[in-house]
Amino acid sequence: MPREQVSGRSGGAPALPAEAPAVGSPQAVVPHDQLHDQRTRRLVPIDNLKAVLVAWVIAGHAFLGYAAMGGWPYDEVAETTLPRTLELLLEIVIGPTALFVIGTFFFLSGLLAPNSLAQHGPGGFVRQRLFRLGLPWLLFTLLIWPLVMWAAYRAAGRPLPIWQALQARQPFLDSGPLWFVQILLYVSLAHALLSWIVHRHNIHPRVALTLVTAALAIAAASFIIRLWFPARSQQVLDLHVWQWPQCIGLYVLGVLFASENWAQNVPRRAARRGGITVLLAIALGVGVMAILGVSDLKRYDGPFLGGWHWQALALDVVEATLVVGGSVWLLAWAQRWLTSRAVGLTRVARSAYLAYLLQVPVLISLEIAGRLVPWPAAVKAVVVAAFAVAGSFGLAWFLTHRARGDRSE
């Protein structure tokens, strides 16, 4: 998946009142410590949600590495591929989430950004983002990603000079799953610049109108952008220009609702409407596929990816609806169910961003090791996915806590 931040670690979480209403029950009260970690002033449900999404992305990449439809570059050298029936199931399960998981990361980042700006000022916010986003992206682009792909090609018996792994790969200066970290950096810098130039006034958006407008704007902008940059097209630096409307739109949406305290509590009506919207969008997408008789999207995806085709417009509408409704619903779901403050779990959850970065060497190493055993692709995918999630989060936890001697309970 894709490939976030996961950047919700961008700053301290805003302080919460002593009690906060539970999602789905306006009259009920959730204890303060269920939503907020008093020691670190972080929002527990958001940390936990990011951890769940990162784990989903890592597991998805593990399966896609053995799939003909692609989505994780190990498929370029995979020694075996998944059966077609299982790959079709993957398209059904992973496909819809691939349309909105990255957007959800941008939504969460937008929700937290205003508080970080207020705490650190535009200059401090920029320095923080350059360190958290810019430095890892640069390191992965110039060193780590070319190195792991060089190792993967050598393991497959296709040796190439290490410089060629950097120079000859397409798109040029590819950063693997960190492509969206680059985009989040640009959006964050633009946000800081605007906050410095324009005095911010509190805006209280009308929820339904704002969400509908956002979905329509993202769909329209996506359709226009994809006339020149079709979905899945490649640009230098792997810019994913075709996905910018979604990324920018969700970040802006997060910023707008930050003043409404959505980071702490999404209104029950908005959460319910978000869930209904997701179901309707999926039903619309399935209906379009059924009408067209498409059973292999990779083979017949041309008209959906961009251009003056009604199929392209249909995909843009489904995608925009999914990403807006899905992001709202996921956040509300996390605020209701992902509230555990168990010490081990919260520490692991706070390591989600680093786990996302570490998936690159962990996943490729496991896939290379998997070449030594003659297992079917489905078995390899399951084993690699399980160990990749555990290994990425375990190593991230060790580096962020044990390595600096943080053993306090």
C-alpha positions in Angstrom: 0.0 0.0 0.0 0.5 1.8 -1.0 3.0 3.5 0.7 2.5 7.7 5.7 2.5 8.7 7.2 1.9 8.0 8.9 3.0 11.1 10.1 0.5 11.7 12.7 3.5 11.8 15.1 3.9 15.4 13.9 3.3 17.1 17.1 1.8 16.9 20.6 -1.8 16.2 20.8 -4.1 19.0 22.0 -5.2 18.8 25.6 -8.5 17.1 26.4 -11.2 18.2 28.8 -11.5 16.0 31.8 -14.3 14.0 30.1 -15.0 13.4 26.4 -18.2 12.0 24.9 -17.9 8.6 23.4 -18.3 8.1 19.7 -21.8 6.7 19.0 -23.2 7.9 22.4 -23.3 11.6 22.9 -24.6 11.3 26.4 -22.1 8.7 27.6 -18.8 9.7 29.0 -15.5 8.0 28.2 -12.9 8.3 31.0 -10.2 10.8 30.1 -7.4 8.2 30.3 -9.1 6.1 27.6 -8.4 8.7 25.0 -5.4 10.5 26.2 -2.0 9.5 27.5 -1.3 12.0 30.3 2.4 11.2 30.3 3.0 11.9 26.7 -0.1 14.0 25.9 -0.7 11.8 22.8 -4.1 10.7 21.6 -4.2 7.0 22.2 -6.9 6.1 19.6 -5.0 7.9 16.8 -1.8 6.2 17.7 -3.5 2.8 17.8 -5.3 3.5 14.5 -2.1 4.4 12.7 -0.5 1.2 14.0 -3.4 -0.9 12.7 -3.2 0.8 9.3 0.6 0.4 9.1 0.2 -3.3 9.9 -2.4 -3.6 7.2 -0.1 -1.9 4.7 2.8 -4.2 5.5 0.8 -7.3 5.3 -0.8 -6.1 2.0 2.7 -5.5 0.6 3.8 -9.0 1.6 0.9 -10.5 -0.4 1.3 -8.1 -3.4 5.0 -9.2 -3.7 3.7 -12.6 -4.9 0.9 -11.2 -7.0 0.9 -10.6 -10.8 -1.2 -7.4 -10.3 1.8 -5.8 -8.6 1.9 -3.2 -5.9 5.1 -4.2 -4.2 8.3 -4.2 -6.3 9.4 -7.7 -5.2 6.9 -9.0 -7.8 9.6 -8.0 -10.4 11.8 -10.9 -9.2 9.3 -13.2 -7.4 10.1 -16.9 -7.8 6.4 -17.9 -7.6 3.0 -16.2 -7.9 -0.3 -16.6 -6.2 -3.1 -18.6 -7.8 -5.5 -16.5 -9.9 -8.5 -17.2 -7.6 -6.6 -16.0 -4.5 -5.3 -12.9 -6.4 -8.9 -12.0 -7.3 -9.8 -12.3 -3.6 -6.9 -9.9 -2.9 -8.2 -7.4 -5.4 -11.6 -7.5 -3.6 -10.2 -7.2 -0.1 -7.2 -4.9 -0.6 -8.5 -3.0 -3.6 -11.0 -0.7 -1.8 -8.7 0.0 1.1 -5.9 0.9 -1.3 -8.0 3.8 -2.4 -8.3 5.4 1.0 -5.6 4.2 3.5 -3.1 6.8 2.3 -5.8 9.5 2.4 -6.6 8.5 6.0 -3.0 9.2 7.0 -3.2 12.6 5.4 -6.5 13.2 7.2 -5.0 12.3 10.6 -1.9 14.5 9.9 -4.1 17.4 9.0 -6.1 17.0 12.3 -2.9 17.2 14.3 -1.0 19.8 12.3 -2.7 23.0 13.7 -1.9 22.1 17.3 1.7 21.4 16.3 1.9 24.7 14.4 0.5 26.5 17.5 3.0 24.9 19.8 6.2 25.2 17.7 5.4 28.1 15.3 5.8 27.9 11.5 9.6 27.7 11.8 9.7 25.0 14.4 6.9 23.1 12.5 9.0 23.2 9.3 12.1 22.0 11.1 10.2 19.2 12.7 8.7 18.1 9.3 12.0 18.3 7.5 13.6 16.0 10.2 10.7 13.5 10.5 9.7 13.4 6.8 12.4 14.9 4.6 15.4 13.1 6.1 13.9 9.6 5.9 12.6 10.2 2.4 16.1 11.4 1.2 17.8 8.5 2.9 15.5 5.9 1.4 15.6 7.5 -2.1 19.4 7.7 -2.4 20.5 4.7 -0.3 18.1 2.2 1.3 15.6 1.6 -1.5 18.3 1.1 -4.2 20.3 -1.2 -1.9 17.4 -3.5 -1.0 16.3 -3.8 -4.6 19.9 -4.5 -5.7 19.9 -7.3 -3.1 16.6 -8.7 -4.3 17.8 -8.8 -8.0 21.0 -10.5 -7.0 19.1 -13.1 -5.0 17.0 -13.8 -8.1 20.1 -14.5 -10.1 19.9 -11.2 -11.9 23.0 -9.2 -10.7 23.3 -5.6 -11.6 25.8 -2.9 -10.5 24.5 -1.2 -7.4 24.7 2.2 -9.1 22.3 0.9 -11.7 19.8 0.0 -9.0 19.6 3.8 -8.4 20.0 5.1 -11.9 18.1 2.6 -14.1 15.0 2.0 -11.9 11.7 3.5 -13.1 10.6 6.0 -12.1 14.0 7.7 -11.6 14.7 8.4 -7.9 12.0 6.0 -6.7 11.7 5.9 -2.9 9.5 2.8 -2.7 6.7 3.1 -0.1 7.9 6.5 1.1 6.5 8.3 -1.9 3.7 9.7 0.1 6.1 10.9 2.9 7.5 13.2 0.2 4.0 14.6 -0.7 3.1 15.0 3.0 6.3 17.1 3.4 5.3 19.4 0.5 1.8 19.8 1.9 3.0 20.5 5.4 5.5 23.1 4.2 2.7 24.8 2.2 0.5 24.7 5.3 3.2 26.4 7.4 3.8 29.0 4.8 0.1 29.9 4.6 -0.2 30.0 8.4 2.7 32.5 8.4 1.3 34.7 5.7 -2.4 34.6 6.6 -3.7 35.1 10.1 -5.8 32.1 10.8 -9.4 32.6 11.9 -11.4 29.8 13.6 -13.7 28.2 11.0 -16.6 26.1 12.0 -17.5 24.1 9.0 -20.9 22.6 8.5 -20.2 18.9 8.6 -22.4 17.4 5.9 -21.8 20.2 3.4 -18.1 20.2 4.0 -17.8 16.4 3.6 -19.9 16.4 0.4 -18.0 19.3 -1.0 -14.7 17.7 -0.3 -15.7 14.4 -2.0 -16.9 16.3 -5.1 -13.8 18.5 -5.3 -11.5 15.5 -4.9 -13.4 13.6 -7.6 -13.4 16.5 -10.0 -9.7 17.4 -9.4 -8.7 13.7 -9.8 -10.5 13.4 -13.1 -8.8 16.6 -14.5 -5.4 15.7 -13.2 -5.6 12.2 -14.7 -6.3 13.5 -18.1 -2.5 14.1 -18.2 -1.3 11.9 -15.4 -3.3 8.6 -15.4 -3.5 6.6 -12.2 -0.5 4.4 -11.7 1.6 6.6 -14.1 5.2 7.3 -13.1 6.9 10.6 -12.7 10.5 11.5 -11.6 10.8 11.1 -7.8 7.7 8.9 -8.0 5.5 11.9 -7.3 2.2 10.2 -7.8 0.7 13.4 -9.2 -2.5 11.5 -10.0 -3.1 11.0 -6.3 -2.4 14.6 -5.2 -6.1 15.7 -5.1 -6.9 13.0 -2.6 -3.8 13.7 -0.4 -4.2 17.4 -0.4 -8.0 17.3 0.0 -7.8 15.0 3.1 -5.1 17.0 4.7 -7.2 20.2 4.3 -10.3 18.4 5.6 -8.3 17.4 8.7 -7.2 20.9 9.3 -10.8 22.2 8.9 -12.1 19.8 11.5 -9.2 20.1 13.9 -11.0 23.2 15.4 -14.0 21.0 16.0 -12.0 18.6 18.2 -12.5 15.7 15.8 -9.1 14.4 16.9 -10.8 13.6 20.2 -14.3 12.9 19.2 -16.0 12.5 15.8 -19.8 13.3 16.1 -21.9 10.2 16.0 -24.0 11.4 13.0 -20.8 12.1 11.0 -19.4 8.6 11.9 -22.6 6.9 10.9 -22.9 8.8 7.6 -19.2 8.0 6.9 -19.9 4.2 7.4 -23.0 4.3 5.2 -21.1 6.3 2.5 -18.3 3.6 2.4 -20.9 0.9 1.9 -22.6 2.8 -0.9 -19.3 3.5 -2.6 -18.3 -0.1 -2.5 -21.7 -1.1 -3.8 -21.3 1.4 -6.6 -17.9 0.1 -7.5 -19.0 -3.5 -7.5 -22.1 -2.6 -9.6 -20.0 -0.9 -12.2 -17.7 -3.9 -12.4 -20.6 -6.3 -12.7 -22.3 -4.2 -15.4 -19.1 -4.2 -17.4 -18.4 -7.9 -16.7 -14.9 -7.1 -15.6 -13.3 -9.9 -13.6 -9.6 -8.9 -14.1 -9.2 -5.2 -13.3 -5.5 -5.3 -14.2 -6.2 -6.5 -17.7 -9.1 -4.2 -18.4 -8.2 -1.2 -16.2 -7.2 1.2 -19.1 -10.4 3.3 -19.3 -10.6 3.5 -15.4 -7.1 5.1 -15.0 -7.8 8.4 -16.7 -8.9 10.2 -19.9 -12.3 11.2 -21.3 -13.9 8.0 -20.2 -17.0 7.6 -18.0 -15.2 4.7 -16.3 -12.5 7.0 -15.2 -15.1 9.4 -13.7 -16.8 6.5 -12.0 -13.6 5.4 -10.4 -12.8 9.0 -9.3 -16.2 9.3 -7.7 -15.9 6.0 -5.9 -12.4 6.8 -4.7 -13.3 10.2 -3.4 -16.4 8.9 -1.7 -14.4 6.1 -0.1 -11.5 8.2 1.1 -13.7 10.9 2.7 -16.3 8.6 4.3 -13.7 5.9 5.1 -11.3 8.3 6.9 -14.1 9.7 9.1 -15.5 6.3 9.9 -12.1 4.8 10.7 -11.3 7.6 13.1 -14.6 7.3 14.8 -14.2 3.5 15.0 -10.7 4.0 16.6 -12.1 6.4 19.2 -14.7 3.9 20.2 -12.7 0.6 20.1 -8.9 1.4 19.9 -8.7 3.0 23.4 -6.3 0.5 25.2 -3.5 2.2 27.2 -1.7 -1.0 28.0 2.0 0.0 28.3 3.3 -2.5 25.8 0.6 -1.8 23.2 0.9 2.0 23.4 4.7 1.8 23.0 4.3 -0.4 20.0 1.6 1.9 18.6 3.9 4.9 18.9 6.5 3.1 16.8 4.2 2.8 13.8 6.0 5.4 11.7 9.3 3.7 12.2 7.7 0.3 11.6 6.5 1.7 8.3 10.0 2.7 7.4 11.5 -0.6 8.5 9.1 -2.7 6.5 11.4 -2.1 3.5 14.5 -4.0 4.7 12.4 -6.4 6.8 10.0 -7.4 4.0 12.7 -7.7 1.3 15.0 -9.7 3.6 12.1 -12.1 4.4 11.2 -12.5 0.7 14.8 -13.2 -0.2 15.0 -15.8 2.6 11.8 -17.3 1.4 13.4 -18.2 -1.9 15.2 -21.0 -0.1 12.1 -23.0 0.7 9.9 -24.6 -2.0 6.6 -23.5 -0.5 3.5 -22.4 -2.6 3.2 -18.7 -3.0 0.1 -18.5 -0.8 2.0 -20.1 2.1 5.0 -17.9 1.6 2.8 -14.8 1.5 1.1 -15.7 4.8 4.4 -16.4 6.6 6.1 -13.4 5.2 3.2 -11.1 6.1 3.1 -12.4 9.7 6.8 -12.1 10.3 7.1 -8.8 8.5 4.4 -7.1 10.7 5.9 -8.6 13.8 9.5 -7.9 12.8 8.9 -4.3 11.6 7.0 -3.3 14.8 9.3 -5.3 17.1 12.4 -3.7 15.7 10.8 -0.3 15.7 9.8 -0.7 19.4 13.4 -1.8 20.3 15.0 1.1 18.5 12.6 3.8 19.9 12.5 2.5 23.5 15.0 -0.2 24.5 17.9 1.4 22.6 17.6 4.6 24.6 17.1 2.8 27.9 13.3 3.6 28.2 12.2 0.9 30.6 9.8 2.8 32.7 6.3 1.4 33.2 
